[in-house]
Amino acid sequence: MKNANFLWLSLCLATTTQAETLDDAWTAALNANHQIKTAQANTDVSQEQLQAAQGQNLPELNVGTSYTQYNETPSAKTTIGGQSAQFAMQQDGSVRAQAMASLPIYTSGKITHNINAAQATLDATQANEQVTVLNLKMQVADSYIAVLRLEDAVEVAKSHIQSLESHAKDVKNLFEQGIVAKNDLLAADVELLNAKQLLLQAANVYDNAKARYNQLLTRQLNAKVELSKKFPELPKTSLENLNQNALGQRPEIAVLNQQIQSLHEQMQAMKANLMPQVALNGGYQYQQNRYQAYEGLWQANVGVDWKLFDGSTGHKGEALEKQALALQEQREELSGQILLQVRSAWLDTQETQQRLDVAKQTIVQADENLKVTNDRYQQGLATHTDVIQAEDLRTKTHNNLNNANYDFALASLKLQRAVGVF
């Protein structure tokens, strides 16, 4: 039999310097994935909305023109020397044009609160974009590990076939020597054919996993996939520190915090709208009228607008306040879920680390057991069934080692995602 570490050694040797690392996969996904582009577009929208709110502090300039035609010339009636008389006041057809500017001077804080609300919304959108980034990176990591796990499963299936082929040759030689019955020869062939079927199934699942991986990276589904087996190290700190870091770093909480802040600012802006609004207005007006001494006039004024009663503003403010309260409850619920996620992922790392240590020990024993059983079979001291059972045990231990290895890597990545960093 082959050395116990042959499978892992051959896999390591097969990994070239061109193999794609998990960091490479993350970079490729973040540069091309449609989920990220959608999140970035939403951030751009919030940025424009902030600039729109800031623009409320700037002067507003309006220009307009019109032409008016009357069916009669506008005239005024009067009495002169006891005689009735009338005279034209305006042309029957005239052009009117104006350019007016308006600048808010005092808005009782409405514009400031609108700007603060827009800024909080932008911060929430940016945090939500980070959530999308972390979710995508976790999806890529999950798919990345799935590809490697199935790649190794295919290699184990191949080694299983090689072992059964070697055993089938031994059985054939012993059968030709008349040492074993034909039943052993037939059983060995059946086991070999069954193993080949399992390899076909494993290869099909492996190909589907690579297609899923390519889809996440926005590549052709049949693009070649060569992955490195290097993963980020597990954070070395206590569970309490992990919990504190998660509550302080998770962007999902930042999203809710900023949304709550935005609602409070909107509520204050709405209340300020009921307070005095002072604006400076000025501009130039032109009225075509040959009967008027000055057709063009400059003007300036300061206007005050104070809405003393509005039956809807109060209810709108209450609605915003209740929305903020709902988000606060959601934030508290999310905090509990985050702590549960951190604890669950941390426990998974502990469990998978222990499984990995055990798997490394049992794999040597399983390989040696198969070697001893094969030798006993050739000496007539063991049955064909004993050999198959030993080979199945060897295959199972190799699969256990692979699964423990990748379960540990996946648990470590899930713990980092639960904390809010990769």
C-alpha positions in Angstrom: 0.0 0.0 0.0 1.0 3.6 -0.5 2.2 5.8 2.3 -0.5 7.3 4.5 0.3 10.8 3.5 0.6 10.1 -0.2 -2.8 11.6 -1.1 -2.2 14.9 0.6 1.4 15.1 -0.7 0.3 14.5 -4.2 -2.4 17.2 -3.9 0.1 19.7 -2.6 2.6 18.9 -5.4 -0.2 19.4 -7.9 -0.8 23.0 -6.7 1.1 25.4 -8.9 2.1 29.0 -8.3 -0.7 30.0 -10.7 -3.4 28.6 -8.4 -6.0 31.2 -7.5 -6.0 32.2 -3.9 -9.1 33.1 -1.9 -7.9 36.7 -1.9 -7.7 36.6 -5.7 -11.2 35.1 -5.9 -12.5 37.9 -3.6 -10.9 40.6 -5.7 -12.3 39.1 -8.9 -15.8 38.8 -7.5 -15.8 42.4 -6.1 -14.7 43.8 -9.4 -17.3 42.1 -11.6 -20.2 40.8 -9.5 -23.6 42.3 -10.2 -24.6 42.4 -6.5 -21.7 44.7 -5.8 -22.5 47.0 -8.8 -26.1 47.2 -7.6 -24.9 48.2 -4.0 -22.5 50.8 -5.5 -25.3 52.3 -7.6 -27.4 52.7 -4.5 -24.6 54.5 -2.8 -24.3 56.8 -5.7 -28.0 57.6 -5.5 -27.6 58.5 -1.8 -24.6 60.7 -2.6 -26.7 62.6 -5.1 -29.5 63.0 -2.6 -27.1 64.4 -0.1 -25.8 67.0 -2.7 -29.5 67.8 -3.4 -30.1 68.5 0.3 -27.0 70.7 0.5 -28.1 72.6 -2.6 -31.1 73.9 -0.6 -28.7 76.5 0.9 -27.8 77.9 -2.5 -29.8 80.6 -4.3 -32.6 79.6 -6.6 -32.8 81.4 -9.9 -35.9 81.4 -12.1 -36.3 83.0 -15.5 -39.4 83.1 -17.6 -41.1 84.9 -20.4 -44.6 85.1 -21.9 -46.6 87.0 -24.6 -50.2 88.2 -23.9 -52.7 89.3 -26.5 -56.0 91.0 -25.5 -59.1 91.4 -27.7 -59.3 95.1 -26.6 -56.7 97.6 -25.6 -56.7 97.9 -21.8 -58.0 101.4 -21.0 -59.1 103.6 -18.1 -62.2 105.7 -17.9 -62.3 109.2 -16.4 -64.3 112.5 -16.6 -62.6 115.7 -17.8 -64.6 118.9 -17.8 -67.8 117.1 -17.3 -67.1 114.9 -20.4 -66.5 111.2 -20.2 -63.1 110.2 -21.6 -60.9 107.1 -21.7 -57.2 106.5 -22.4 -55.1 103.4 -23.0 -53.1 102.0 -20.1 -51.4 99.0 -21.8 -50.8 97.6 -25.2 -53.3 95.0 -26.5 -50.3 92.7 -27.1 -47.2 92.7 -25.0 -44.1 90.6 -23.9 -43.4 89.9 -20.3 -40.0 88.6 -19.0 -38.4 88.2 -15.6 -35.3 86.8 -13.9 -35.8 86.3 -10.1 -33.5 84.9 -7.4 -34.4 83.6 -4.0 -32.0 82.8 -1.1 -33.1 81.3 2.2 -31.9 83.3 5.1 -33.4 81.5 8.1 -35.4 78.2 7.9 -35.5 77.3 11.7 -33.0 74.5 11.1 -35.1 72.7 8.3 -32.3 72.7 5.8 -29.7 71.6 8.3 -31.8 68.7 9.4 -32.5 67.7 5.8 -28.8 67.7 5.2 -28.1 65.6 8.3 -30.9 63.2 7.3 -29.4 62.8 3.8 -25.9 62.3 5.3 -27.2 59.6 7.6 -28.9 57.9 4.7 -25.7 57.9 2.7 -23.8 56.4 5.7 -26.5 53.7 6.0 -26.2 53.0 2.2 -22.4 52.7 2.5 -22.7 50.4 5.4 -25.2 48.3 3.5 -22.7 48.2 0.6 -20.2 46.7 3.1 -22.8 44.1 4.1 -23.1 43.2 0.4 -19.4 42.9 0.2 -19.1 40.6 3.2 -22.0 38.5 2.1 -20.5 38.0 -1.4 -17.1 37.2 0.1 -18.7 34.6 2.3 -20.5 33.1 -0.7 -17.3 33.0 -2.7 -15.4 31.4 0.3 -18.2 28.8 0.7 -18.0 28.0 -3.0 -14.2 28.1 -3.0 -14.1 25.5 -0.2 -16.8 23.4 -1.8 -14.6 23.1 -5.0 -11.5 22.1 -3.0 -13.5 19.6 -0.9 -15.0 18.0 -4.0 -11.6 18.0 -5.8 -10.2 16.0 -2.9 -13.2 13.8 -2.9 -12.5 13.0 -6.5 -8.9 12.2 -5.7 -10.0 9.9 -2.8 -12.4 8.2 -5.2 -9.6 7.7 -7.7 -7.3 6.3 -5.0 -10.2 4.0 -4.0 -10.3 2.6 -7.6 -6.6 2.2 -7.7 -6.7 0.2 -4.4 -9.5 -2.0 -5.7 -7.7 -2.5 -9.0 -4.6 -3.7 -7.1 -6.8 -6.0 -5.0 -8.5 -7.4 -8.1 -5.2 -8.3 -9.6 -4.2 -10.1 -6.4 -7.5 -12.0 -6.4 -7.1 -12.9 -10.1 -3.6 -14.3 -9.4 -4.8 -16.3 -6.5 -7.8 -17.6 -8.5 -5.5 -18.7 -11.3 -3.4 -20.5 -8.7 -6.6 -22.2 -7.4 -6.2 -20.6 -4.0 -9.4 -18.6 -3.9 -12.9 -19.3 -5.3 -14.3 -17.6 -8.4 -16.8 -15.9 -6.1 -13.9 -13.7 -4.8 -13.0 -12.8 -8.4 -16.6 -11.8 -9.2 -17.0 -9.8 -6.0 -13.8 -7.9 -6.6 -15.0 -6.9 -10.1 -18.3 -5.8 -8.8 -16.6 -3.6 -6.1 -14.4 -2.1 -8.7 -17.4 -1.2 -11.0 -19.3 0.3 -8.1 -16.2 2.4 -7.2 -16.1 3.7 -10.8 -19.7 4.7 -10.6 -19.0 6.6 -7.4 -16.2 8.4 -9.2 -18.5 9.5 -12.0 -21.0 10.9 -9.5 -18.2 12.7 -7.6 -16.8 14.2 -10.8 -20.2 15.4 -11.8 -20.8 17.2 -8.5 -17.3 18.6 -8.7 -18.0 20.1 -12.2 -21.2 21.7 -10.9 -19.3 23.2 -8.0 -16.8 24.7 -10.4 -19.6 26.2 -12.5 -21.1 27.7 -9.4 -17.8 29.2 -8.4 -17.3 30.7 -11.9 -20.8 32.2 -11.8 -20.0 34.0 -8.6 -16.9 35.5 -10.2 -18.9 36.4 -13.3 -16.8 34.1 -15.5 -17.7 31.6 -18.2 -19.2 28.6 -16.4 -16.7 26.2 -18.0 -13.6 28.3 -17.2 -10.7 26.4 -15.8 -10.5 26.4 -12.0 -7.3 25.9 -10.1 -7.4 26.9 -6.4 -4.8 27.3 -3.7 -5.4 25.5 -0.3 -4.3 28.5 1.7 -6.9 30.2 4.0 -6.9 33.2 6.4 -5.7 32.2 9.9 -8.2 31.8 12.7 -8.5 34.9 15.0 -6.6 34.1 18.2 -8.6 35.8 20.9 -11.3 35.1 23.4 -15.0 34.6 22.7 -15.8 37.7 24.8 -13.5 39.8 22.6 -15.0 38.3 19.5 -18.5 39.3 20.7 -17.4 42.9 21.5 -15.7 43.2 18.1 -18.7 41.9 16.3 -21.1 44.4 18.0 -18.7 47.2 17.1 -17.8 46.2 13.6 -20.8 44.5 12.0 -22.0 46.9 9.2 -25.6 45.5 9.7 -25.8 47.4 13.0 -24.3 50.5 11.4 -27.1 50.4 8.8 -29.8 50.4 11.4 -28.0 53.1 13.5 -27.8 55.4 10.5 -31.4 54.7 9.4 -32.6 55.6 12.9 -30.5 58.8 12.8 -32.0 59.7 9.4 -35.5 59.3 10.7 -34.8 61.5 13.7 -33.4 64.2 11.5 -36.4 64.0 9.1 -38.7 64.4 12.1 -36.8 67.5 13.2 -36.9 69.0 9.7 -40.7 68.4 9.6 -41.2 70.3 12.8 -38.9 73.1 11.6 -41.2 73.5 8.6 -43.9 74.8 11.0 -41.6 77.6 12.2 -40.8 80.9 10.4 -39.1 80.6 7.0 -37.3 83.8 5.9 -36.0 84.3 2.4 -34.4 87.1 0.4 -35.9 87.6 -3.1 -34.8 89.9 -5.9 -34.5 90.2 -9.6 -35.4 92.0 -12.8 -38.8 92.3 -14.4 -39.7 93.6 -17.9 -43.2 94.4 -19.1 -43.6 95.7 -22.7 -45.8 98.7 -22.4 -45.3 102.0 -24.3 -47.7 103.7 -22.0 -45.5 102.9 -19.0 -42.7 105.2 -18.0 -40.3 102.3 -17.0 -40.8 99.0 -18.7 -37.9 97.3 -16.9 -37.6 97.3 -13.1 -35.3 95.9 -10.5 -36.7 94.7 -7.2 -35.7 93.2 -3.9 -37.7 92.0 -0.9 -37.5 89.9 2.3 -40.3 87.5 2.8 -41.4 85.6 5.9 -43.6 82.5 5.7 -45.0 81.0 8.9 -47.3 78.0 8.7 -49.4 78.4 11.8 -51.4 75.2 11.5 -51.0 72.0 9.5 -53.2 69.0 10.2 -50.9 66.5 8.6 -47.4 67.4 9.9 -47.9 66.2 13.4 -49.1 62.8 12.2 -46.2 62.5 9.8 -43.8 63.2 12.6 -45.4 60.5 14.8 -45.1 58.0 11.9 -41.4 58.8 11.6 -40.9 58.4 15.3 -42.6 55.0 15.4 -40.5 53.9 12.4 -37.4 54.8 14.4 -38.7 52.8 17.4 -39.3 49.8 15.2 -35.7 50.0 13.9 -34.4 50.2 17.4 -36.2 47.0 18.3 -34.8 45.4 15.1 -31.3 46.5 16.2 -31.7 44.8 19.6 -32.9 41.6 17.9 -30.0 41.8 15.4 -27.5 42.2 18.3 -28.7 38.9 19.8 -28.5 37.1 16.5 -25.0 38.4 15.9 -23.8 37.1 19.3 -25.4 33.7 18.5 -23.7 33.6 15.1 -20.3 34.4 16.7 -20.8 31.7 19.4 -22.0 29.1 16.9 -19.0 29.8 14.5 -16.6 29.8 17.4 -17.9 26.4 18.7 -17.7 25.0 15.2 -14.0 26.0 15.0 -13.3 24.1 18.3 -15.2 21.0 17.1 -13.6 20.9 13.7 -10.1 21.4 15.1 -10.6 18.4 17.4 -12.0 16.3 14.5 -9.0 17.3 12.4 -6.6 16.2 15.0 -8.4 12.8 15.4 -8.6 12.3 11.6 -4.8 12.8 11.2 -4.2 10.0 13.7 -6.7 7.5 12.3 -5.7 7.8 8.7 -2.3 6.2 9.4 -3.9 3.4 11.3 -6.5 2.8 8.5 -3.7 2.6 5.8 -1.7 0.2 7.9 -4.8 -1.9 8.6 -5.5 -2.3 4.8 -1.8 -3.2 4.2 -2.0 -5.9 6.9 -5.3 -7.2 5.7 -4.0 -7.5 2.2 -1.0 -9.5 3.4 -3.3 -11.8 5.4 -5.6 -12.3 2.4 -2.6 -13.3 0.2 -1.6 -15.8 2.9 -5.1 -17.2 3.1 -5.7 -15.8 6.6 -8.3 -13.2 5.7 -11.3 -13.2 3.4 -12.2 -11.0 0.5 -14.8 -9.3 2.6 -12.1 -8.4 5.2 -10.1 -6.6 2.5 -13.1 -4.7 1.2 -14.0 -3.6 4.7 -10.5 -2.5 5.3 -10.4 -0.5 2.0 -13.8 1.1 2.8 -12.4 2.1 6.2 -9.4 3.6 4.6 -11.5 5.5 2.1 -13.7 6.7 4.9 -10.8 8.0 7.0 -9.4 9.9 4.0 -12.8 11.5 3.4 -13.1 12.3 7.1 -9.7 14.0 7.0 -10.7 16.1 3.9 -14.0 17.0 5.5 -12.5 17.9 8.8 -9.9 20.0 7.1 -12.4 22.0 5.0 -15.0 22.2 7.8 -12.3 23.8 9.9 -11.4 26.3 7.2 -15.1 27.1 6.6 -15.8 27.5 10.3 -12.9 29.9 10.6 -14.2 32.0 7.7 -17.7 32.0 9.1 -16.3 33.2 12.4 -14.6 36.1 10.7 -17.8 36.9 8.8 -19.7 36.8 12.1 -17.3 39.3 13.6 -17.6 41.5 10.5 -14.1 41.3 9.0 -12.3 39.1 6.5 
